[in-house]
């Protein structure tokens, strides 16, 4: 208010900024300096100028970046933040950070950082609000040569000489504008307060920070009573006297916090309040300070304490009292931030309970929005020890999971070994596996840890992974859960899906107990991979949906991209290659955006298989060759082996020598299923006259398939053996009964036999390697279904809760499995909603001495068993046990229905009389 002409003039001048001709290295970044005393309104003027510049049609900056660096923030950290916000490539900056530490050359990293800034920070408006001149000068020098506009706010003028193209002094408001701002802040005050408004405006000395305090105070003043307010200090006393004791104490502690007006949120300052104040009262206290204009709020929800108000709050306090208060506040601030970030990180890695006080943790996506605020706390003076070290470790975990390499590098440059684990994770995620292995090898502490085992897993060396798992011992529950997840993933890749399924089920429960949502998401994803290997399309779809739901909740974009990649396999399993092609292209774009080379490799691999399914072998080869290049770059040896194997199959003249090389490669990696298929192809591609000499090779493959329990692979090996029995295609082996994927296997064998009978070269289809022919689970025995036909209820179509007992005659201390489904009746909207069906939550509560795992789970309304959820009930004693299930909408928590079931738990082998479940309340919706 009162600066409209000033804003228009500055915006008009900035409107025509142009680059001089000549050498770009001689260009000076267009920079506007707004300088003036504290509280004069420099930040508000900068915001108004930016808004006005955007309103001009000639201006079209791509980005606006507002940075308010803390007093301890370095120029390097500011530039890394800018690169992160501009989505600059990450691999180069990660490599440069590691190389700089190893070489000991302090200029190597700075030179690359400058080059990155000039290349990627372009076409932007950058506001450096309240930045210290030494830091600001370094930032401006790094931004030279870019097509950016920089606006700097500072109390000083002379220290910016030589880097600023225009400087503008921001002066206090004139008397008329000052009074108008006071009245506008107070609202409709009426003519009876006009004199009082002029008095308070005069006391504010034209400074907007005090004019707003005056306006807030004016609202509650009686114009008939005299007011002693002639200075800004009087205005502060007028406002602070109206605060409650908790708000007054909070203001004092916020002032001792320092920061010189740096924005903050309630997330990081909760611990600054008195110990007797409940955390729920924090928003109310901050709101009371804001209503008194002692705190200022920004459109993004952040708050700031102006420097002049902080000085006034501490005025009169002796240095011997102020310094201990500042030290206590700094310690409390670090403790609050550390605990809040720690519990957020727990949902990402399952770390054990902290010894500090429990605080309400933020979801990872929410903490990521305020990450700079927490990093400013971690970046204070002194070494990163104690609470600050714990904070740095937690923030590093959040940054690594979110893929924020630039901020993680800033933390790494400040803390070193504290963030090795997170840095190794991010190096692995962007395809720098060898770099990650070197980094983690620097300390024996990481050997056998989840991050080192997963790094080995990403290299595709399954034998190494399982060896590390044999040698590792995880005392922490979260680490044990991650190791179990990795063991299940490795077993799945080896071709042992049933063992993997059991391991992943244990991992899922352990992640649940450890409070690690991200671990549950990745375990569900690997469980979906197991289901795809076993040709269980419906179950895989259900698990992928659950994984996406959980990973989206923790903001794991990379995990969501991998879900998209596995959906390609699901569509191919359903023989929908056209939809798979579209899904593969979208997943590849997502992985490219995340710079996940390994994800790009496997997506290109499945894209090649999709092209092959569509009858486009040339496109398939191109996609597989791209996959091979990605695997070479990221060091995924297993991905490279499978890609070479399938490229060989698409090449008509590939002989047994190449197939034998593939078998050796798979054997070295510890992948028996790949080895067995390579041996089968070696025999199949041998000349007919030499095929009889390859029986030992085929016998080896059969033994491997038999050891894996893969009846499908074993059947194909026997089919190849029977080719030269003199009967042609009529000598096909019988398709085993009760194995997964039996129908597809029968169709493929029939086509194989026809080719052999017609003297053509028989070919085993590519997709035969994608599934394992394991025995199907035994049939289940249905429990009596629940049908909600209560009196007085609506006759509209309903959803029915159906419970199925999966174990005969449950006994004490043994686990009884119950499958719960929510089945929409014909005509119910959910019966035809397809992918739009909402997610439901099922909560199981035993009403008798028994335990139920998991306590809750997600499911979708469907007749399909794969869309239901399985509960394990363990009774502590024989007799009748009652379990109550509560069904609710996952998105809102609205309870839809409750049912109870009775189980007769025996201590003998006789069959149980199982009571039908009945509704606990008749208001199911």
ChimeraX attribute file (.defattr): number of C-alpha atoms within 10 A of each C-alpha:
attribute: neighborCount
match mode: 1-to-1
recipient: residues
	/A:1	12
	/A:2	13
	/A:3	15
	/A:4	11
	/A:5	9
	/A:6	15
	/A:7	19
	/A:8	15
	/A:9	13
	/A:10	19
	/A:11	20
	/A:12	15
	/A:13	12
	/A:14	19
	/A:15	16
	/A:16	10
	/A:17	16
	/A:18	9
	/A:19	14
	/A:20	10
	/A:21	8
	/A:22	8
	/A:23	8
	/A:24	12
	/A:25	9
	/A:26	11
	/A:27	15
	/A:28	20
	/A:29	22
	/A:30	23
	/A:31	22
	/A:32	22
	/A:33	25
	/A:34	24
	/A:35	22
	/A:36	19
	/A:37	16
	/A:38	19
	/A:39	20
	/A:40	21
	/A:41	21
	/A:42	25
	/A:43	21
	/A:44	11
	/A:45	20
	/A:46	23
	/A:47	15
	/A:48	18
	/A:49	22
	/A:50	19
	/A:51	13
	/A:52	17
	/A:53	23
	/A:54	17
	/A:55	12
	/A:56	12
	/A:57	8
	/A:58	10
	/A:59	14
	/A:60	13
	/A:61	15
	/A:62	12
	/A:63	15
	/A:64	17
	/A:65	14
	/A:66	16
	/A:67	19
	/A:68	21
	/A:69	26
	/A:70	24
	/A:71	19
	/A:72	16
	/A:73	19
	/A:74	18
	/A:75	20
	/A:76	19
	/A:77	26
	/A:78	24
	/A:79	24
	/A:80	22
	/A:81	21
	/A:82	21
	/A:83	23
	/A:84	19
	/A:85	16
	/A:86	17
	/A:87	16
	/A:88	19
	/A:89	17
	/A:90	20
	/A:91	16
	/A:92	12
	/A:93	20
	/A:94	21
	/A:95	15
	/A:96	18
	/A:97	20
	/A:98	16
	/A:99	14
	/A:100	16
	/A:101	14
	/A:102	9
	/A:103	9
	/A:104	9
	/A:105	11
	/A:106	10
	/A:107	10
	/A:108	15
	/A:109	20
	/A:110	16
	/A:111	12
	/A:112	15
	/A:113	21
	/A:114	17
	/A:115	14
	/A:116	20
	/A:117	22
	/A:118	17
	/A:119	14
	/A:120	15
	/A:121	26
	/A:122	18
	/A:123	15
	/A:124	18
	/A:125	23
	/A:126	20
	/A:127	23
	/A:128	24
	/A:129	21
	/A:130	24
	/A:131	24
	/A:132	22
	/A:133	18
	/A:134	12
	/A:135	18
	/A:136	23
	/A:137	19
	/A:138	16
	/A:139	21
	/A:140	21
	/A:141	13
	/A:142	22
	/A:143	25
	/A:144	20
	/A:145	22
	/A:146	22
	/A:147	21
	/A:148	23
	/A:149	20
	/A:150	21
	/A:151	24
	/A:152	26
	/A:153	28
	/A:154	23
	/A:155	20
	/A:156	15
	/A:157	17
	/A:158	8
	/A:159	12
	/A:160	17
	/A:161	11
	/A:162	9
	/A:163	19
	/A:164	19
	/A:165	14
	/A:166	15
	/A:167	17
	/A:168	14
	/A:169	15
	/A:170	19
	/A:171	14
	/A:172	18
	/A:173	22
	/A:174	15
	/A:175	14
	/A:176	12
	/A:177	17
	/A:178	27
	/A:179	26
	/A:180	19
	/A:181	23
	/A:182	27
	/A:183	25
	/A:184	15
	/A:185	20
	/A:186	19
	/A:187	13
	/A:188	10
	/A:189	17
	/A:190	8
	/A:191	9
	/A:192	11
	/A:193	18
	/A:194	13
	/A:195	12
	/A:196	22
	/A:197	27
	/A:198	18
	/A:199	17
	/A:200	28
	/A:201	35
	/A:202	20
	/A:203	21
	/A:204	29
	/A:205	20
	/A:206	22
	/A:207	22
	/A:208	24
	/A:209	23
	/A:210	29
	/A:211	30
	/A:212	25
	/A:213	28
	/A:214	34
	/A:215	26
	/A:216	23
	/A:217	24
	/A:218	23
	/A:219	18
	/A:220	11
	/A:221	14
	/A:222	12
	/A:223	14
	/A:224	9
	/A:225	8
	/A:226	9
	/A:227	14
	/A:228	12
	/A:229	20
	/A:230	15
	/A:231	15
	/A:232	24
	/A:233	19
	/A:234	18
	/A:235	23
	/A:236	22
	/A:237	13
	/A:238	20
	/A:239	19
	/A:240	19
	/A:241	10
	/A:242	14
	/A:243	16
	/A:244	13
	/A:245	12
	/A:246	15
	/A:247	21
	/A:248	18
	/A:249	15
	/A:250	22
	/A:251	26
	/A:252	19
	/A:253	23
	/A:254	22
	/A:255	24
	/A:256	23
	/A:257	22
	/A:258	19
	/A:259	22
	/A:260	20
	/A:261	25
	/A:262	22
	/A:263	21
	/A:264	19
	/A:265	17
	/A:266	15
	/A:267	21
	/A:268	22
	/A:269	21
	/A:270	24
	/A:271	23
	/A:272	26
	/A:273	24
	/A:274	13
	/A:275	9
	/A:276	7
	/A:277	13
	/A:278	10
	/A:279	15
	/A:280	10
	/A:281	13
	/A:282	20
	/A:283	13
	/A:284	12
	/A:285	21
	/A:286	19
	/A:287	16
	/A:288	17
	/A:289	22
	/A:290	18
	/A:291	15
	/A:292	23
	/A:293	24
	/A:294	27
	/A:295	22
	/A:296	19
	/A:297	17
	/A:298	9
	/A:299	6
	/A:300	6
	/A:301	11
	/A:302	15
	/A:303	19
	/A:304	19
	/A:305	25
	/A:306	23
	/A:307	18
	/A:308	20
	/A:309	24
	/A:310	23
	/A:311	16
	/A:312	17
	/A:313	22
	/A:314	16
	/A:315	11
	/A:316	9
	/A:317	10
	/A:318	9
	/A:319	10
	/A:320	8
	/A:321	9
	/A:322	15
	/A:323	13
	/A:324	12
	/A:325	16
	/A:326	17
	/A:327	13
	/A:328	16
	/A:329	23
	/A:330	19
	/A:331	17
	/A:332	20
	/A:333	24
	/A:334	26
	/A:335	24
	/A:336	24
	/A:337	30
	/A:338	29
	/A:339	25
	/A:340	25
	/A:341	31
	/A:342	29
	/A:343	24
	/A:344	26
	/A:345	28
	/A:346	24
	/A:347	25
	/A:348	28
	/A:349	24
	/A:350	28
	/A:351	19
	/A:352	16
	/A:353	13
	/A:354	13
	/A:355	7
	/A:356	12
	/A:357	9
	/A:358	13
	/A:359	18
	/A:360	13
	/A:361	19
	/A:362	17
	/A:363	18
	/A:364	26
	/A:365	17
	/A:366	14
	/A:367	21
	/A:368	18
	/A:369	9
	/A:370	15
	/A:371	17
	/A:372	21
	/A:373	22
	/A:374	24
	/A:375	23
	/A:376	17
	/A:377	23
	/A:378	28
	/A:379	22
	/A:380	16
	/A:381	10
	/A:382	7
	/A:383	12
	/A:384	19
	/A:385	13
	/A:386	11
	/A:387	20
	/A:388	24
	/A:389	18
	/A:390	23
	/A:391	28
	/A:392	29
	/A:393	27
	/A:394	28
	/A:395	30
	/A:396	29
	/A:397	27
	/A:398	30
	/A:399	25
	/A:400	24
	/A:401	25
	/A:402	19
	/A:403	24
	/A:404	19
	/A:405	28
	/A:406	26
	/A:407	26
	/A:408	28
	/A:409	25
	/A:410	21
	/A:411	23
	/A:412	21
	/A:413	17
	/A:414	17
	/A:415	20
	/A:416	14
	/A:417	14
	/A:418	20
	/A:419	24
	/A:420	21
	/A:421	21
	/A:422	22
	/A:423	27
	/A:424	23
	/A:425	24
	/A:426	28
	/A:427	24
	/A:428	27
	/A:429	24
	/A:430	22
	/A:431	27
	/A:432	24
	/A:433	26
	/A:434	18
	/A:435	16
	/A:436	23
	/A:437	20
	/A:438	11
	/A:439	19
	/A:440	22
	/A:441	13
	/A:442	12
	/A:443	11
	/A:444	9
	/A:445	9
	/A:446	16
	/A:447	16
	/A:448	21
	/A:449	22
	/A:450	26
	/A:451	24
	/A:452	23
	/A:453	25
	/A:454	23
	/A:455	25
	/A:456	23
	/A:457	23
	/A:458	22
	/A:459	27
	/A:460	25
	/A:461	20
	/A:462	27
	/A:463	18
	/A:464	17
	/A:465	25
	/A:466	21
	/A:467	12
	/A:468	20
	/A:469	19
	/A:470	11
	/A:471	9
	/A:472	16
	/A:473	13
	/A:474	15
	/A:475	9
	/A:476	13
	/A:477	18
	/A:478	27
	/A:479	24
	/A:480	21
	/A:481	30
	/A:482	29
	/A:483	27
	/A:484	25
	/A:485	31
	/A:486	26
	/A:487	26
	/A:488	29
	/A:489	27
	/A:490	25
	/A:491	22
	/A:492	25
	/A:493	22
	/A:494	21
	/A:495	27
	/A:496	23
	/A:497	29
	/A:498	21
	/A:499	15
	/A:500	26
	/A:501	22
	/A:502	13
	/A:503	22
	/A:504	30
	/A:505	16
	/A:506	17
	/A:507	26
	/A:508	25
	/A:509	17
	/A:510	23
	/A:511	27
	/A:512	22
	/A:513	14
	/A:514	24
	/A:515	22
	/A:516	25
	/A:517	22
	/A:518	27
	/A:519	28
	/A:520	29
	/A:521	30
	/A:522	27
	/A:523	29
	/A:524	28
	/A:525	27
	/A:526	27
	/A:527	29
	/A:528	29
	/A:529	27
	/A:530	29
	/A:531	25
	/A:532	24
	/A:533	28
	/A:534	24
	/A:535	24
	/A:536	21
	/A:537	20
	/A:538	18
	/A:539	21
	/A:540	28
	/A:541	20
	/A:542	23
	/A:543	26
	/A:544	27
	/A:545	23
	/A:546	23
	/A:547	27
	/A:548	23
	/A:549	15
	/A:550	22
	/A:551	24
	/A:552	17
	/A:553	15
	/A:554	23
	/A:555	20
	/A:556	23
	/A:557	18
	/A:558	23
	/A:559	22
	/A:560	24
	/A:561	24
	/A:562	24
	/A:563	25
	/A:564	22
	/A:565	27
	/A:566	26
	/A:567	24
	/A:568	26
	/A:569	28
	/A:570	25
	/A:571	19
	/A:572	22
	/A:573	21
	/A:574	14
	/A:575	13
	/A:576	16
	/A:577	21
	/A:578	14
	/A:579	14
	/A:580	25
	/A:581	22
	/A:582	14
	/A:583	20
	/A:584	26
	/A:585	15
	/A:586	16
	/A:587	26
	/A:588	25
	/A:589	14
	/A:590	21
	/A:591	24
	/A:592	14
	/A:593	13
	/A:594	21
	/A:595	19
	/A:596	24
	/A:597	26
	/A:598	28
	/A:599	28
	/A:600	28
	/A:601	29
	/A:602	27
	/A:603	30
	/A:604	27
	/A:605	29
	/A:606	25
	/A:607	31
	/A:608	29
	/A:609	29
	/A:610	30
	/A:611	22
	/A:612	20
	/A:613	20
	/A:614	15
	/A:615	11
	/A:616	13
	/A:617	18
	/A:618	13
	/A:619	17
	/A:620	25
	/A:621	23
	/A:622	17
	/A:623	23
	/A:624	28
	/A:625	20
	/A:626	19
	/A:627	28
	/A:628	24
	/A:629	15
	/A:630	24
	/A:631	27
	/A:632	17
	/A:633	16
	/A:634	22
	/A:635	21
	/A:636	24
	/A:637	21
	/A:638	23
	/A:639	22
	/A:640	24
	/A:641	23
	/A:642	21
	/A:643	27
	/A:644	19
	/A:645	22
	/A:646	19
	/A:647	23
	/A:648	18
	/A:649	19
	/A:650	16
	/A:651	11
	/A:652	9
	/A:653	9
	/A:654	16
	/A:655	18
	/A:656	19
	/A:657	12
	/A:658	16
	/A:659	26
	/A:660	18
	/A:661	17
	/A:662	25
	/A:663	26
	/A:664	16
	/A:665	20
	/A:666	26
	/A:667	17
	/A:668	15
	/A:669	21
	/A:670	22
	/A:671	24
	/A:672	23
	/A:673	26
	/A:674	26
	/A:675	26
	/A:676	27
	/A:677	26
	/A:678	26
	/A:679	27
	/A:680	30
	/A:681	26
	/A:682	24
	/A:683	27
	/A:684	25
	/A:685	23
	/A:686	18
	/A:687	11
	/A:688	12
	/A:689	8
	/A:690	11
	/A:691	18
	/A:692	14
	/A:693	12
	/A:694	16
	/A:695	13
	/A:696	11
	/A:697	15
	/A:698	25
	/A:699	17
	/A:700	16
	/A:701	27
	/A:702	24
	/A:703	14
	/A:704	20
	/A:705	26
	/A:706	14
	/A:707	15
	/A:708	22
	/A:709	19
	/A:710	24
	/A:711	24
	/A:712	26
	/A:713	27
	/A:714	25
	/A:715	21
	/A:716	24
	/A:717	26
	/A:718	20
	/A:719	22
	/A:720	22
	/A:721	22
	/A:722	17
	/A:723	21
	/A:724	16
	/A:725	10
	/A:726	9
	/A:727	12
	/A:728	17
	/A:729	24
	/A:730	15
	/A:731	19
	/A:732	21
	/A:733	17
	/A:734	11
	/A:735	16
	/A:736	17
	/A:737	11
	/A:738	14
	/A:739	20
	/A:740	23
	/A:741	21
	/A:742	20
	/A:743	11
	/A:744	14
	/A:745	20
	/A:746	15
	/A:747	11
	/A:748	17
	/A:749	22
	/A:750	15
	/A:751	16
	/A:752	22
	/A:753	22
	/A:754	15
	/A:755	16
	/A:756	21
	/A:757	17
	/A:758	11
	/A:759	11
	/A:760	11
	/A:761	11
	/A:762	19
	/A:763	18
	/A:764	18
	/A:765	14
	/A:766	14
	/A:767	16
	/A:768	17
	/A:769	17
	/A:770	14
	/A:771	23
	/A:772	30
	/A:773	27
	/A:774	25
	/A:775	19
	/A:776	14
	/A:777	9
	/A:778	9
	/A:779	8
	/A:780	12
	/A:781	11
	/A:782	13
	/A:783	18
	/A:784	16
	/A:785	14
	/A:786	19
	/A:787	14
	/A:788	19
	/A:789	12
	/A:790	13
	/A:791	8
	/A:792	8
	/A:793	12
	/A:794	10
	/A:795	9
	/A:796	9
	/A:797	13
	/A:798	20
	/A:799	25
	/A:800	21
	/A:801	23
	/A:802	20
	/A:803	23
	/A:804	18
	/A:805	21
	/A:806	20
	/A:807	15
	/A:808	14
	/A:809	19
	/A:810	26
	/A:811	24
	/A:812	18
	/A:813	15
	/A:814	13
	/A:815	17
	/A:816	21
	/A:817	19
	/A:818	18
	/A:819	19
	/A:820	20
	/A:821	25
	/A:822	24
	/A:823	22
	/A:824	19
	/A:825	16
	/A:826	12
	/A:827	11
	/A:828	14
	/A:829	14
	/A:830	20
	/A:831	17
	/A:832	13
	/A:833	11
	/A:834	10
	/A:835	9
	/A:836	8
	/A:837	14
	/A:838	14
	/A:839	16
	/A:840	22
	/A:841	22
	/A:842	26
	/A:843	19
	/A:844	24
	/A:845	18
	/A:846	19
	/A:847	13
	/A:848	14
	/A:849	12
	/A:850	17
	/A:851	18
	/A:852	19
	/A:853	18
	/A:854	18
	/A:855	16
	/A:856	18
	/A:857	17
	/A:858	22
	/A:859	26
	/A:860	25
	/A:861	21
	/A:862	21
	/A:863	16
	/A:864	14
	/A:865	17
	/A:866	20
	/A:867	24
	/A:868	23
	/A:869	21
	/A:870	21
	/A:871	22
	/A:872	18
	/A:873	23
	/A:874	21
	/A:875	25
	/A:876	16
	/A:877	16
	/A:878	17
	/A:879	15
	/A:880	17
	/A:881	19
	/A:882	18
	/A:883	19
	/A:884	19
	/A:885	23
	/A:886	17
	/A:887	24
	/A:888	19
	/A:889	17
	/A:890	17
	/A:891	10
	/A:892	8
	/A:893	11
	/A:894	12
	/A:895	17
	/A:896	15
	/A:897	21
	/A:898	21
	/A:899	22
	/A:900	21
	/A:901	22
	/A:902	18
	/A:903	24
	/A:904	19
	/A:905	25
	/A:906	19
	/A:907	14
	/A:908	12
	/A:909	10
	/A:910	11
	/A:911	12
	/A:912	16
	/A:913	13
	/A:914	16
	/A:915	15
	/A:916	14
	/A:917	22
	/A:918	19
	/A:919	19
	/A:920	15
	/A:921	11
	/A:922	16
	/A:923	14
	/A:924	18
	/A:925	11
